[in-house]
Amino acid sequence: MRAALAPAVPLARLALLRPVLYLFVLYDMAFLVNDVVPHGYVPEDLYKPLLLRRLLDLPVPAPAYVHALQAVLVVGCLVAAAGRLPRLAGLVVAVGFLDWVSIGMSYGKIDHDHFALVVALFAMATVGRASTRDTARSEAAGWALLAVQVACVATYFLSAWAKMRFGGWGWANGAVFAWAMTRRGTMLGDLLLEPPWLLRAGQWTVLAAELLSPVLLVLRGRARLAVVLFFVLFHAATWATIEIHFLPLVVCLLAFVPLELLLPARRRAALAAAGALEGDGDGQDDGHDDGHDDAPRVRVRA
């Protein structure tokens, strides 16, 4: 059970993913959920708090509060991205960003593409210092990455469940994509309106892919990367045809990728020599079939 919930992975993998997530939060604040500060200046009757904010009885965001929250998040992201105070800065960013997006989405639609990102920030805060120079494998890092992976899969699978709940099988066999293309389609999207069967086939493909997304949690190696690539291409296609992206979710898909393989050859050689590239659950064989992990013990860093 422990190996399933906290599979040891190279600590260097988390060290590479962590700054990407924190720097992306800054991008998200500037270009995606970028209306939080303006919302601090609008009439209070426009504020329709999400359930979380109602349960916590959080007040209507005021100008001073949203500016302070913005400053705290910027500083926290820069500190955490630099690898400093990973738990403290990470927790500040996780709580602050949850506050940020819940404010932004209390004035309009809820973007489910941010779910995995919020989970990822809380997961990153559970792991201490990590560096690309680390040659150890870490169960703490494995648990954090698994949490992000589960959040990504949940986003896809629950999206399919929502389609079935509200639209039934008619969602896949109807004209959902055609409606989207006529409403906000790009030049490429307009070209796909004919023949009609093409968009209907796309609907069935998307629904099937979302329903089968849990296979990402069991696939390994090239098979897993192929499925990840499929979802990335899917999101690229939605952007190219109807200008809808799921960029926060796409970034979180990096949790499925063995990022340590992107390190320079010397670093990879050090990881291989320490056994960190073997038996980490990514489809590489360590030469043993007894279910035991012969890699070096995880080195815990404060």
Secondary structure, DSSP 8 states (H G I E B T S, - for coil): -HHHHS--EEHHHHHHHHHHHHHHHHHIIIIIS--HHHHTTS-GGG----HHHHHTT-----HHHHHHHHHHHHHHHHHHHTTSSHHHHHHHHHHHHHHHHHHHTTSS---GGGHHHHHHHHHHTTS----TT---EEHHHHHHHHHHHHHHHHHHHHHHHHHHHHTTTHHHHSSHHHHHHHHH--HHHHHTTSSHHHHHHHHHHHHHHHHTGGGGGT--HHHHHHHHHHHHHHHHHHHHHH----HHHHHHGGGGS-GGGGS-HHHHHHHHHTTTTSSSSSS---S--SS---S-------
